[in-house]
Amino acid sequence: MLATKRLTKTFGGLAAVSNLDLELQQGELVGLIGPNGAGKTTVFNLLTGVYTPTEGDIILEGKSVVGLKPYQITARGMARTFQNIRLFNSLSVIENVKVACHWHSRYSLAGALLRLKSCVNGERQMQENALELLEMFNLAEKKDEPANSLPYGEQRRLEIVRALAAKPKLLLLDEPAAGMNPLETKDLMELIKKIRRLFGLTILLIEHDMSLVMGICERIYVLDYGKVIAQGTPEEIKNNKRVIEAYLGEEA
């Protein structure tokens, strides 16, 4: 589904990501972890076209996406959430979801301006699709409320729903449990399992909450100073000496 080949990003003399080789098979749920400043979000920004790699390649379903704009990469089947929630706060809950539904609209600009039948039918279909997703994730009752009026946990859920509305094949989740209490984190874990089961997605997850990562990921990559220092199953990562040192420091 996804592969990076010697992916590198430098800012001036600083290598934020260095020679990253990462692979995701279709249907996998893979974690990307590491200490603060390890380069995890930079990897996501490279994968989604926010940053252009200094070197290396990004292959999505056999085709390079390097040089494509973020919206073009989304159209290829990759969607993401953000470490800091980025909803359209002035829009309603359902309007936030419909924004992503427009990737799959079939009417033209002229059709929209003239309100042709193709536009009316397309808008109706988007409304139905958005409402169906909101119902699936228990947000339908709040569809007309401003997005920023939702409790924190529901805003996180809405951001994931918006990403799903783009009908991705690969979903990137950037610290979805950030700011959540243990109960909310447990609910999020079940939500991610549900998403994977219902949509058959490949998921790449950045997260600091190790109970979440160890509880749902099949494989884990560990970054430190922009380089992969370990990869393997949760059990292998948990017992890896280099990973323990990266997080806790080496014994003096």
C-alpha positions as CSV (number, residue, x, y, z in Angstrom):
1,M,0.0,0.0,0.0
2,L,2.7,2.5,1.0
3,A,6.5,2.5,0.9
4,T,9.2,5.1,1.5
5,K,12.7,4.8,0.0
6,R,15.5,6.6,1.8
7,L,13.1,9.4,2.7
8,T,15.0,12.4,3.9
9,K,14.0,15.9,4.9
10,T,16.5,18.6,6.1
11,F,15.8,22.1,7.4
12,G,19.0,24.0,6.9
13,G,21.7,21.7,8.5
14,L,19.1,19.7,10.6
15,A,18.0,16.3,9.3
16,A,14.5,16.0,10.7
17,V,14.0,12.7,8.8
18,S,17.0,10.6,7.5
19,N,16.9,7.7,5.1
20,L,13.5,6.4,6.3
21,D,12.5,3.1,4.8
22,L,8.9,2.3,5.8
23,E,6.4,-0.2,4.4
24,L,2.7,-0.8,5.0
25,Q,0.9,-3.7,3.5
26,Q,-2.8,-3.4,2.6
27,G,-5.0,-3.7,5.7
28,E,-2.2,-3.3,8.3
29,L,-2.4,-1.2,11.4
30,V,1.1,0.1,12.0
31,G,2.4,2.4,14.7
32,L,5.0,5.1,14.4
33,I,6.4,6.1,17.8
34,G,9.4,8.0,19.3
35,P,10.3,10.7,21.8
36,N,9.2,14.3,21.2
37,G,11.1,15.8,18.3
38,A,11.9,12.5,16.8
39,G,10.4,13.5,13.4
40,K,7.1,11.7,13.5
41,T,4.9,14.5,12.3
42,T,7.5,15.5,9.8
43,V,7.0,12.0,8.3
44,F,3.3,12.6,8.0
45,N,3.8,16.0,6.4
46,L,6.1,14.4,3.8
47,L,3.7,11.6,3.1
48,T,0.8,14.0,2.6
49,G,2.6,16.6,0.5
50,V,2.9,19.4,3.0
51,Y,6.7,19.1,2.8
52,T,8.7,18.0,-0.3
53,P,11.4,15.5,0.5
54,T,15.0,16.6,0.3
55,E,15.8,13.1,-1.0
56,G,14.1,9.8,-1.4
57,D,10.7,8.6,-2.7
58,I,7.2,7.9,-1.5
59,I,5.3,5.1,-3.3
60,L,1.5,4.8,-2.8
61,E,0.0,1.8,-4.5
62,G,3.0,1.4,-6.8
63,K,3.2,5.1,-7.9
64,S,5.3,7.9,-6.6
65,V,3.5,10.8,-5.0
66,V,6.5,13.1,-4.5
67,G,5.8,16.5,-5.9
68,L,2.0,16.2,-5.7
69,K,-0.1,18.7,-3.8
70,P,-1.8,17.6,-0.6
71,Y,-5.2,17.6,-2.4
72,Q,-3.9,15.4,-5.2
73,I,-2.5,12.9,-2.7
74,T,-5.9,12.9,-1.0
75,A,-7.5,12.1,-4.3
76,R,-5.1,9.2,-4.7
77,G,-6.5,7.7,-1.5
78,M,-4.5,9.0,1.5
79,A,-6.3,11.1,4.3
80,R,-5.0,12.3,7.7
81,T,-6.0,13.8,11.0
82,F,-3.8,16.3,12.8
83,Q,-2.0,16.5,16.1
84,N,-3.8,19.7,16.9
85,I,-7.5,19.5,15.9
86,R,-8.1,21.4,12.7
87,L,-11.8,21.5,12.2
88,F,-13.6,24.3,10.4
89,N,-14.9,25.9,13.6
90,S,-17.3,28.3,11.9
91,L,-19.0,25.4,10.0
92,S,-21.5,23.0,11.4
93,V,-20.7,19.4,12.2
94,I,-22.2,18.0,9.0
95,E,-20.7,20.8,6.9
96,N,-17.3,19.8,8.1
97,V,-17.9,16.3,6.8
98,K,-19.4,17.5,3.5
99,V,-16.2,19.4,2.8
100,A,-14.4,16.1,2.4
101,C,-17.3,14.5,0.5
102,H,-16.8,17.0,-2.4
103,W,-13.8,15.0,-3.5
104,H,-16.3,12.6,-5.0
105,S,-18.8,15.1,-6.5
106,R,-19.6,14.6,-10.1
107,Y,-21.0,18.0,-11.1
108,S,-19.1,20.9,-12.7
109,L,-18.6,24.5,-11.6
110,A,-21.2,25.6,-14.2
111,G,-23.6,23.0,-12.8
112,A,-23.2,24.4,-9.3
113,L,-23.7,28.0,-10.5
114,L,-26.8,27.2,-12.5
115,R,-28.1,24.7,-9.9
116,L,-28.5,22.0,-12.5
117,K,-30.1,18.7,-11.7
118,S,-26.6,17.1,-11.5
119,C,-25.7,19.6,-8.8
120,V,-28.9,19.2,-6.8
121,N,-28.6,15.4,-6.9
122,G,-24.9,15.5,-6.0
123,E,-25.5,17.8,-3.0
124,R,-28.3,15.5,-1.8
125,Q,-26.1,12.5,-2.1
126,M,-23.3,14.2,-0.1
127,Q,-25.8,15.2,2.6
128,E,-26.9,11.5,2.8
129,N,-23.3,10.2,2.9
130,A,-22.3,12.7,5.6
131,L,-25.3,11.9,7.7
132,E,-24.7,8.2,7.4
133,L,-21.1,8.6,8.7
134,L,-22.2,10.8,11.5
135,E,-24.8,8.3,12.6
136,M,-22.2,5.5,12.4
137,F,-20.1,7.4,14.9
138,N,-22.9,8.7,17.2
139,L,-22.6,12.4,16.0
140,A,-25.8,12.7,14.0
141,E,-27.8,14.4,16.8
142,K,-25.3,17.2,16.8
143,K,-25.1,17.6,13.0
144,D,-26.3,21.3,13.0
145,E,-24.2,22.4,15.9
146,P,-21.0,24.5,15.4
147,A,-18.0,22.1,15.3
148,N,-16.2,24.0,18.0
149,S,-19.1,23.5,20.4
150,L,-18.4,19.8,20.7
151,P,-16.6,18.4,23.7
152,Y,-12.9,17.6,23.0
153,G,-13.3,13.9,22.5
154,E,-16.2,14.4,20.0
155,Q,-14.1,16.9,18.1
156,R,-11.4,14.3,17.7
157,R,-14.1,11.8,16.5
158,L,-15.4,14.4,14.0
159,E,-12.0,15.0,12.6
160,I,-11.7,11.2,12.0
161,V,-15.1,11.1,10.4
162,R,-14.2,14.0,8.1
163,A,-11.1,12.0,7.0
164,L,-13.2,9.0,6.3
165,A,-15.6,11.1,4.2
166,A,-12.8,11.4,1.6
167,K,-13.0,7.6,1.1
168,P,-9.3,6.9,1.8
169,K,-7.5,3.6,1.3
170,L,-4.8,4.7,3.8
171,L,-5.6,6.7,6.9
172,L,-2.9,8.6,8.9
173,L,-3.8,9.4,12.5
174,D,-1.5,11.9,14.2
175,E,-1.7,11.5,18.0
176,P,-5.5,11.0,18.1
177,A,-5.4,10.4,21.9
178,A,-3.6,13.7,22.6
179,G,-5.4,15.4,25.5
180,M,-7.7,12.5,26.2
181,N,-8.3,11.0,29.6
182,P,-8.0,7.2,30.1
183,L,-11.7,6.5,29.5
184,E,-11.7,8.6,26.2
185,T,-8.5,6.8,25.1
186,K,-10.2,3.4,25.7
187,D,-13.2,4.6,23.6
188,L,-10.8,5.8,20.9
189,M,-9.1,2.4,20.7
190,E,-12.5,0.7,20.1
191,L,-13.3,3.4,17.5
192,I,-10.1,2.7,15.5
193,K,-10.8,-1.0,15.6
194,K,-14.3,-0.3,14.4
195,I,-13.0,1.9,11.5
196,R,-10.6,-0.7,10.4
197,R,-13.3,-3.4,10.5
198,L,-16.0,-1.4,8.7
199,F,-13.9,0.3,6.1
200,G,-11.0,-2.2,5.5
201,L,-8.5,0.6,5.8
202,T,-4.7,0.5,6.1
203,I,-3.8,2.7,9.1
204,L,-0.6,4.4,10.2
205,L,-0.8,5.8,13.7
206,I,1.4,8.3,15.6
207,E,0.8,8.1,19.3
208,H,2.5,8.7,22.6
209,D,0.0,6.6,24.6
210,M,1.8,3.3,24.8
211,S,-1.3,1.4,26.0
212,L,-3.1,2.5,22.9
213,V,-0.2,1.6,20.6
214,M,0.6,-1.7,22.1
215,G,-3.1,-2.6,22.3
216,I,-4.0,-2.2,18.6
217,C,-0.9,-2.0,16.4
218,E,0.4,-5.2,14.6
219,R,3.8,-3.7,13.9
220,I,5.6,-0.6,15.2
221,Y,8.4,1.6,13.8
222,V,10.4,3.6,16.4
223,L,12.0,6.9,15.3
224,D,14.7,8.8,17.2
225,Y,16.4,11.9,15.8
226,G,14.7,11.2,12.4
227,K,16.1,7.7,12.1
228,V,14.4,4.3,12.6
229,I,16.1,2.6,15.5
230,A,13.8,-0.4,15.8
231,Q,10.8,-2.1,14.1
232,G,8.8,-5.1,15.0
233,T,5.8,-6.4,16.9
234,P,4.6,-4.7,20.1
235,E,6.3,-7.4,22.2
236,E,9.6,-7.0,20.4
237,I,9.5,-3.2,20.7
238,K,8.5,-3.3,24.4
239,N,11.7,-5.4,25.1
240,N,14.1,-3.6,22.8
241,K,17.0,-2.1,24.7
242,R,17.6,0.8,22.2
243,V,13.9,1.8,22.4
244,I,14.0,1.8,26.2
245,E,17.1,4.0,26.2
246,A,15.6,6.4,23.7
247,Y,12.6,6.9,25.9
248,L,14.1,6.6,29.4
249,G,17.8,7.4,28.9
250,E,20.8,5.2,29.2
251,E,22.0,4.1,32.7
252,A,25.0,6.1,33.8
